[in-house]
């Protein structure tokens, strides 16, 4: 489902409209779940944390100042939920279920090679330190702009660009060496 217009949805949410809460979940559930998976959580934990993200959003909807920033605000909450989990559990579960299916490619050898490459890439992303992994996921996987991703992480755009650069360099070295 396409994202509803942020400002009217945010206004309805702030007024306690339960239908707006359903629309929020329907519009963003898959994106938040995939964000959790991409930051290294297993499927069950990702589902639990996605639900926790929406519960936190509902509880704190009064803190949303700008309705046009709904996406960034929701991803900030998701990032906080994920970060709290990693602080409590200092391990990394690598999820590679986002690799393309065999139907997505023509040649069997190409499929296997690309799946192997994507698996290595997802594993390498999962091994990045949290701050680097988060910016890679937000910008490249969730396709947030530099400004939006910086707002989610609550850092300056220049700092986000620096983290992206360090993360990409680390990934290039790791993927190139394997």
N, C-alpha and C positions, 0 to 999 in steps of 0.2 A: 504494500500500500504506500502511495506517495505521502511524504510528510505534509501534515496540515500546516496552514499558515501559522507561524509561531506566535505572533503577537496576540491574535484573538484566542488561540488555544491557551496561552499563558494566562490571559485575563480570566477566562472561564475556569481554569484550574485554581487561580487565587480566590475565586468566589465559591470554591468547594463543589464545583460541578462534577459529579461522578461520571457522567458521559464523557466529559473532557479527559478524565483520568483514563478511561477505557481507550479513548482515541490516542492518548499519549503512548500507552503501552502497545497498542496495535501498530502505531507508526514507528516506534523506536525499539521494540523488543529484539528483533533480529539483529539490528546494528549493535546494541549493547551486548547481547550474547556473543556475537562474533568478536567484539572488542575484548571480552573476557577470555575467549578461547585464544585470541591472538596474543594476549599478554601472558599466556602459558598455563592457564587453568584447565583442568580436565572438564569433560562435558557436564558432569553432575554439579561440580563446584561452580562452573560458569552459569548454569541455570539458577542455582541458589543465589549467587551474587547478582545476577541480573534482576531477580525478584527483589533482593535487598535494595538494589539501586532505585527501583520504582517506589518501594516503601519509603526510603529516605527522601525521595523527591516529593512525594505526597506530604510527608511530615514537615518538610522545609520549604514548601512552595511559596510561603510569604517572603523568603529571602531572594526570590527571583525578581530582580529590579527591572530588567529590560526584556520584554517579551520576545524581541527579535534575537536574543541570545539564548533561547531555550535549548538548542542543540548543544552549545558549548557548556551550559550550566549542567545539563544532564550527563554529559561525558565527564565533567569535573566530579560529579557525585560518583559515577562509575569508577573513575580513577582512584578516588579516595577509598571506596569499598575494596577495590583490588589491592591497593597499597597496604591497607590495614590487614588484609589477609596475608600478604607476603611478610609483613612484619611479625605476625604471629607464627607463621609456618615458613621457615627459611629454606624451602626446597623449590625446585622448578619441575613442573610436569610439562613435558613437551607435547603439544597437540599438533598433529599434522593432518587432520581431517579436512583441511581446506585445499589440499592438493587437487588439481583437476581430475575429473573422472576419465576413464579410458575413452568414453564416447566423445570427449571434447577434442580429441586429436585424431589424425588420420593414420599415421604410421606407428606400428607397435613399438619399434625401437625408439622413435621419437617420444612416444608416450612414457615409456619406462625411464628414459633419460631425463625427461622433464620432471616426472614425478620424483625421481631421485634427487634432482637438483632442488626442487621446491621443498622436499622433505629436509634436506640439509639446510636450506635457507630458513625454514620455520624453526628448526632446532637451534640454529645460530642466533636467531632473533630471541628465542626463549632464554638463551644463555646470557644475553646482554644484561648489564645492570638495569634496574628498574627505570631509572630516569631516561636512559637511552632507548630502552625497549618501548616505553610509553610514547615517546615522540615519533618513533618509527611507525607504530601502530596507528596513532592518531592521524599523522600526515599522509602516509603512503597506503595504509590499509583502509582507514576510515575516510580518507580523502578530504580531511579538513584542511582549510587554508592555513598558512603560517600564522595569520592573525588569530583564527579560531583555535588552533591547537595551542598557541601561546596563552590564550585566555583560559582554556581548559586546565592547563598545567599551572597557570598563574605565574608566568615568567614573562620577561620581555621577549619580543620577537627575535632580537639578536641572539639571546641566550638559546632560544629554541633552535635557531639555525645552526648555532655552534654545536648543540647536542646532536642534531641531525647529521652534521658533518662527521663528528666523532663516531657516531653509530654506523654510518655508511662505511667509513674507513675500516672500522673493526670488522664489519661483515665482509667487506672485500678481501681483507687479509685472511679471514677464517675460511671463507668459501673457496678462495683461490688456492689455499694450502691443502685442502682436502681432495 
